[in-house]
Amino acid sequence: MNVQTLTSPTVAIDAPAPIEWWRGAVLYQVYPRSFADSNDDGVGDLAGITAHLDHIASLGVDGVWLSPFFTSPMKDFGYDVADYCGVDPIFGTMADFDALVARAHQLGLKVIIDQVYAHTSDEHIWFEESRSSLTNAKADWYVWADAKPDGSPPSNWQSVFGGPAWTWDARRRQYYMHNFLKEQPQLNVRNPAVQDALLDAMKFWLDRGVDGFRLDALNFAMHDPKLTDNPPLVGNGKRTRPFDFQDKIHNQSQPEIPAFLTRLRRLADRVGAETGRARFLVAEVGGDRANEEMKLYTEGHDRLHSAYGFLYLYADRLTTELVDRGPAMWPGVEGEGWPSWTFSNHDAPRAISRWAEGRDEKRMAAMCMLLLMCLRGNVFIWEGEELGLPQAHVPYDRLVDPEAIANWPETLGRDGARTPMPWRHDRLHAGFSTVEPWLPVDPRHVPMAVDAQEADPASMLHLTRRMVGLRRRFATLKTGGMTMLPAPAGLLVFQRGEGDDALLCVFNLSHEAVDWTAPDGWSVVEAVNVAGDVTDALPSLAGLLLAKSG
C-alpha cells in the first residue's frame, strides 16, 4: 500500500469542529456496478457515475455515497477488498475517481465512500504474507487458530453466508476466521499495526478529497481472543442459516471496538480542522444488538458522527409501531449520537415491494419519500428510489449474489435490489449499457426510466425533487426533535420541532381511508396522494406535512 505512515494527531478531539454539513443531510447511494456503464462492458463504472452526477445533483441531495470500487476479485462484489488504495480496473482508474470527486464538488455534492475494516479479500497482499508462515511480519494481522485435537475448527462460530466461520489453510496448518465468505478473511483489528494500516488507508482517501466514510460491518471488526463458543440464540425468529441459531457475542460486538473508533474520529477531525471542511463518519451496525451498539459507537464527541440504522431495511410491513422505535432509540439526550435512516439499499429488497401489500406501488413510493424526509436524522436514498422502482425479478440462472445462491429461495433481496439503473426507455437495456448487463434489467423498470419521468411533471422523479427540497425549505426537518402523537388506528402522526417552527407529519399507513381533520392553527404545506383539500378523511397512503398557520 503506497501511503505514508501516520504521525500522532496534532489536533485534540474536542477542538472546534467545522460546520456540521452532515447533520440532517440527504445522501444518495450509488452502487457503481449498476449505475451507468460508460465503456460498454456490461458493468457500471466511475466515469458512468460522473456522467450522471447532474441527475443526482438535480434531486437536491447533499451528497453521494459510493459503494466499493476498490481493487477486488469481486467474490462479494467489492466488499472483499484486495487493495484499500486502488481502483479496480472494472470501474476505471484513479484519475476517473479524482474526476468524479472534482465534478461532485463543482455541483455542491459531498462524496462518501465505503470502507471495509473488518476483513479483506484473501487476495490482499497482507493475507498472502500472513498465510505464508507462523513467523512472518504479518502473521498476526488476521485471526488464525490451531485446530482442536480432533481436527475440528477452534470454535462453533458460524459465517453469515452459511457454514463455519473457519477455513483450514494447509500452508500455515491452521484455521483462519471469516465472518462472511471464506474469501474474506477476518482482520485482527485488535493488532495496533493493523489499525495503523487502516488509518493510513483512510488518510489516503481523505487526501484525495473525500468528505466521509460509511464503515461497513463495523461491529464485526473484533473477536473474542479466547475463541469462546457462542451460546444458542433464545427465541423463535426466522432462521435460514446456521448463523441465525447463535447468540453472536464472541465473534463480534467486542467492548474494545469504541477505542478504535476514537482513532478514526481523531483522524477525521484533524483533517477537517486542517482543511476547514468537516468529514463525516457513519457506521453500518446490524445484528441482534444493533440498537445498543449504534448508540455506543456514536456517543460523546470522540466516536463516530452517526450510525446507519437497519430498522426499516428488513421490515416486512410499514407500521406506526415500527416508526415509533426510531425516536424511542434516539430521543436526543445530551451526548447522544445522530441517527441515519434508509428504507432500501444494496443489501435489502426495495421497500415499496415489501410494504405495498397489494396497493399501488407508485402511491406507496410517494408516501415513503415524504415519510423518509420527515424522519429525524440523516436519510439515504437508494439509487432508483427516486424513480419508484419496485424490486426486480432476477431468475435463478442469472443470480450472482453468493448469499442468494446459497440460501435459495429464502434470501433473494440483494440481486433484485441491485439491477441496472434505467436511464432511457427507448434504448437497449434501458440505456444502462449497449451490451448485456451483469444483472438483467427488469422489463417493468424500462417505462420508469429517467428520461420518461423527466417528461412527466406528475412522475415520481419530480415528486422526489419536491420532497427532498422540504429539507432545505424547513430547517426543522433537518435538525428538529421528533415527538410521536396519538392517532386513530392506521394513522402515523408525529411532530417535528417545537413552537412556531413545529411541523406536523401525518400518514395513512392503512389500506382504507381514515377519518381525520387538521387541528386548528395548522395548514397543509405538502401533500401526497391527496386529491383536493383535506376535509374529514385521509385516503390510504396519503401523506401530509403541516405548519403553524399565520
N, C-alpha and C positions, 0 to 999 in steps of 0.2 A: 504494500500500500504506500504510494508515493506522497506521504504527508509528513509534516513536521511534528515532533513530539511537543505536546502542550506544556507550557510552563504554568506555575501556580497562578490562579486568578489574582488580579491586582485590584478588582472592584468588589467591595463587600456585597453580600447577598441582599442586604437591606438598603443598598444605595438607591437614590430616587430613580424610579423606572421611567422610561419614555412613555408617551401616551399609549394607553391600552387600546389600540385599534381593534383588538380581537374580541373585546367584551361585548357580547350581543351580536357578533358578526354572522353573516350568512356566507357559507363556503360551499363551493360546488365541487363534488368529487368526480374526477376523471379516472377511468380505468384505461390506461394507454393502449392496450391491445384492441380495445373495442371502440375507440372514439373516432379516429379517422386515419385511413391508410393513404399515405402520400406517395408511396413508391410501388404500389400495385403488387404486393406480395401476400395480400390477404390478412395482414396483421397491422393494427394501428401503430402509430409511431409519434415521436416528439414533433417532427415537422408537421404532421397532420393536426396535432393539438394546436400548435402555433397558428396554423392557417385558420383555425376556428375559434381563436380566443375572442374575436369580436362578438361571436354569438354568446359566449359566456359573459363577457362584459355587459352585453345588452340586457342581460337579466337583472342587472343592478346589484349583483353579489359583491362581496368584499374581497374574495379571493378564491383560489383554486387549490384543491388537494389532489396531488398526483399519486396514484398507487405505484408500486415499484416499477422502475425502468432500469434497474441496475443489472450488471453482468450476472447471468444466471443460466443454468441448464434447463430452467423452466419446468422442473418436476412439479412445483406448486406455483407456476406462472409468476415467478419473480419474488415470491416470499421465501425462496431458497436462494439467498444471495451468495454469489461466488466472489464478488469484489464490491465492497461498500463504496468505493470511489470510482467506479467505472460505469459507463452506459453500455448496456447490451447492444450489440450491432443490430439486432432485430428492431430496436427502437431508434437507432441513429447514432450520433456522435456527441461528444461533449460540446462541440460547437453548436449542435442543434439544441442542446439543453440551455446553453448560455443565451442563444437567440430567443428561446421560449421565455426565459426569465426577463430578458430585456423588454420583449414585447408586452408581457403581462404587466410589468411595472409602468410602461408607457400608458397602458389602458387603466391604470389605477388598481390593478389586481395584485393582491399578495399571493405568494407561492408557498404552499405547504407540501412537504414530501414525506413519504413513509420512511421509517427506519425500523429495522428488524433486529433487535438486540438480544433476543432470547436464543437464537440459533442461526446457523449459516447453512450454506449448501455443503454437501460432502466433497464438492469440487473446489472449495475455497482453499487457498494455499495454506491457511492456518491449519485446517483439518488434515490436509495431506502431510504436513510436517508432524502434527500431533500424533497421527496414527503410525508414524514410521518407527517409533521405538518408545520405550518407557522412560528414556532419559533425555530426549531432545528438548530444545529450549521452549517448545510449546506443548510439552507433554501434558501439562495441567491446564491447558486452555479450553478443554472440553471435559465432559463428565464421563470418566472411564471407571470401570469397576471389575473386579475379578468375578468369575462365575462362582456360584455356590458349589459345595463339594460334589453335588450330583450333576454339575454342568448347567444347571438352570440359571435364569437371569438373577441379578443381585437383589431385586425386589419385585413386588407384584404390580408395579406401576404400568398403566395402560396408555397407549397413544390415542390422540384424538381421532386419527384416521383408521383405527382398528388394529388390534393385536398388541403385544407387549411393547413397552416404551424402551426396549433394549434390543440391540442387534450385535451379534458376535462379529468381532474383527480378528481374522486369523493372523494379521501382521503383529498386532500387539498381544494377541492371545488374551483379550479382554472384551467385555461388552462396552459399547458406548450407548449413551442415553439419547433419546429423541422423543419429544412430546408430540411430534407430528409425523411426517413421513420419515422412513429410515434414511432418506437422502437429506434430512435436515437435522444434523447432529446438534445436540444441546451445548451451547457455550457455557463455560464455567464462569459466570459473571461475578462470582464471589472473588475471583482472582483479580487483584488490583491491576495487573498488567493487561488483562482483558478489558477492564473498564477504561484504562488509558487509551487502548487502541480504538475502542468505540467512541470515546470523546474526540480522538483525532479525526475519525470519520465524520463526526458531527461538525467539527470545526471546518473540515474540507468543504462541506456544502454551505455552511454559513458564509465562508469566504467567497462562494460563488453567488451569493445574493439571496439565498432562500430566506423566507420570513418565518419559518417554523417547521415543526415536525409532528407527525402523527406516529406515536410509538406503538408498534404492533405487539400484541400478545404480551403485554408488559408484566402481567402477574405470573408469567411462566419463566421469568428471567433468572430465577434462582431455585435451588433444590435443597432438600434436607441432606447434608453431607453424611449423615448416618444411614441413609438409604432405608429408612423405616418404611415398612409396608403401609399402604393406605388401608383404612378400615372400609367396610361396606358402607354405602350411602343409604341412610334410612329414608324411606319414602317410596311412593309408587309412581313417580314421574315416568314419562316416556323414555324407554331405553332401547336404542337402536344399535349401540356399540358397547363393547366391554368397558370403555371409558366411562360410560354413564352409570356403572354399577358401583363406582368408588367415590368415597369422600376424599377429594384430592388435596389433602393438607400437607403432603410431604414432597410431591413433585412440583409444587408451585406455591405461590402465596406465602413466601417466607418473610419473616419480620425484618430482614436486612435490606430488602428492596428499597425502602424510602431513602436510605443513606446514599444509594447510587443515584436516585432521582435528584437529590440535592446537588450532586456533582454536575448533572446535566443542567439544572437550573442556574447554577453559578456561571457556567459557560454561556448559556443563552443571555443572561443578564449582563455579563461582561461585554459581549459583542453588541448587545442592544445599547448599552451605555456609550460604547466607543463610536458607534455609528449614528446614534440618535434615532434609531428605528427599532422599536420593540420587537422581540422574537416571541413566538408562541409555541408552547409545548402542550400537546393533548395526548392523553393515554387511551389506548384501547384496553378495556378491562372487562372481560366476560367471565362467565362461570358461576358457580354456586355462591360465591361470596363477593360478587361484583359490587353490590351496593356499598358494603363497608370498605372495600379496597379502593373504589373510586374516591371516596371521601378521604381515606388515609393518604392516598398518593397526591392529593391536591390541597391538603390543609396547610394553613400558615402561609408564609411568604417565601419559603425556601424549597418548595417542591414544584410540582407541575401546575400550570395555569388552569387546566381543565381536564375532565375525563369524559370519554366518549361512551355514552350510555347505551346499553343493549335493551332497555326497557321495551321499546317498540319493535325491535328488529325481528323477533321470532314470535310475536304475539299473534295468535290466530284470529282475534277479534279486537276491534277498537271499542272500548267501553269507558264510561266515566270513571270506573274504579281503576282502570289502567292509567289514565291520565292523572288521577289523584295521587298516584305513587310518586310522580315527579317532584312536586313541591313538598311532599312529605319527606322525601330523601334530601332535598336541597332547600331548607327553609330560609336560608340567607343569614344565618347567625355569624357572629364575629369569628374570623379566622377560617371560615369555610371556603372551600374551593368553588369553582364555577362549572356548571354542567354544560355538556354539549349533547345535542339530540339529533337523531336521524330516524326516518321511518323505513328507509331502504338503503342497501349498499351492495357491494360486490359479493358478500357472503350470505345474503338472505333473500328470499323471494320478495318480489316487488309488493309493496304494502297494499296497493289498491286491489290486487288479486287476492290477497289474504283477507281483506276486510270487506270487499264488496258484498259478499253473501247473496249473489244474485241480483243486486241492484246495479244501476247504471254506473259503469266504471268511470266515465267522464265526470259525472257528478261527484263520485267518490273522490276522484283526483283533485277536483276543485276545492272541495271542503277540506281535504287533507292538507293542501298547500296553505290555505288560510290558517288552519289549526297549527301547522308547523311554525308559521311566522309569529303566532301568538304565544308560543311557549317561552318560558323564562330560560335563557341560556343561549349559547351559540347554536345555530342549526346548520345542518348539512343537507344539500340537495344532491341526490344521486343522479348521474347522467341519464337523461331520458325522462326523469321525473317531471321536468318542465313541459314535456310533451304528453304526459299522462300515459306513458307506455305500460301496458299490462305485462305480467310475467310471460316470457316467451316459452313456447314449447320447443324442446330440443329432443329429437328422437334418440333412443338408446345408442344407435350406431354412430351418432355424432357427439356423444358426451366425451368431454376431455378432462373434467374435474375428477381427480383421484378419489375424493370423498364420495361423490355421486356414484361413480362406478362401483366402488367398494360396497356401498350401502344401498344400491338399487333395490327397490324403488322408493326407499324411505326419505332420502335427503337429495332432492333434485334442485334445490334453490340456486346453487351458485352458477351453473352454466346458464340456466334460464334467466338469470338477472344480468348476465354479462354479454349478451348477444350484441352485435354491432349497432351503433347509433345510426338511425335513418336520417339522411340529410336531404335526399331528393326522391320524391315519389315517382318520378319518371325515368329513373336511372337503374341500371343493373345493380343488384344488391343494395338498393336504396341509396346509392351514391357513396356508400362507405368505401368500396373498392371496386376495381374493374375485374377482379378475379374472385374465385370462391373464397369467402372469408373463413377464418379459423373456426368460427361458430356460425351457424346459418342465421340469416335474417328471418324473423318470423313474418309471414305474409300479412298478419294483422297490423304490423308496425309500419308497413310501407305507406299507406294513406295518411299516417300520422307524422310523416317526415317534416323536418323543419321548414322546407320551402312551402309545403301545403299549409302549414299552420301560420306562417308569416302572412300568407294571402288571406287569412280568415280572421277578421277582428274579434270574432267570438271564440277563438281557439284557446286551448289550454296554455299555449305558449304566451299569448298576450295576457291571459289572466295571471300567469306566474309572474310576469314582469310587474303587474299591478300589485300582487301580493307582496313580493319582495320589497317594492317601494314603500310599503307601510312601515318598514323598519327605519327607513330614512325620514319618513314623514312624522312618525311618533317615537320620540326618544324613549318613552315608557316601555315600548315593546322590546327595546334593546337591553335596558338595564333595570326596569321597574320590578317590584315584587310581584308575586303571584298568589292569589288567595282563592281557594275553591269556595263556591257559594251553593246553598241549597237550590235544588231544581226539581221539576217534575220528572218522573221516570222517563228515561230515554234522552233527556237533555243534559248536556255538559255546559255548565256555566261557571266562569271564573272571572276574577278582576285582576287586571294588571295595573300596578301603581296605586297611588293614593291621591286624594284631594282633587283639585281641578284638572290635573293631568291624568286621572284614572281613566282606564278603558274597560269596557265590559265585553266579554267574549262569550258568545252563545252558539252552540252547535247541537243539531238534532242528529244524534247517532243512531236513532231507531229506524225501523222500516216503515213507520207510519207518521202522519202529521201529529204534532203535539201542541196542545193549547198553550199559548204563551203571548204575553204582551209586554212591550218595553216599559220599564218603570219610568215614572215621572222624572224629568230632568235629564233624560238620556236621548240622544238622537243617533240614528244609524249613519256611520261614515263608510262602511264597506259591507257588502252582502254578496254571497254566492248562493246559487240555486234557489233564489227567491224571485218570483215574478211580481213586480209592482211593489206597493207599500206593504210593510209588515203590519198586519191588523191583529188578529186574535189567534193565529196558529202558524207554526213553522213547518214547512214540508220536510219530508225525510231528506237528510243530507244537506239541509240548509246550514249556512254559517253566517254569523253577524258579528261585526265589530262596532261598538257604540262608544261615543264620547259624551262628556258632560255638555248639556245644552247651554247656550248663552255664555 
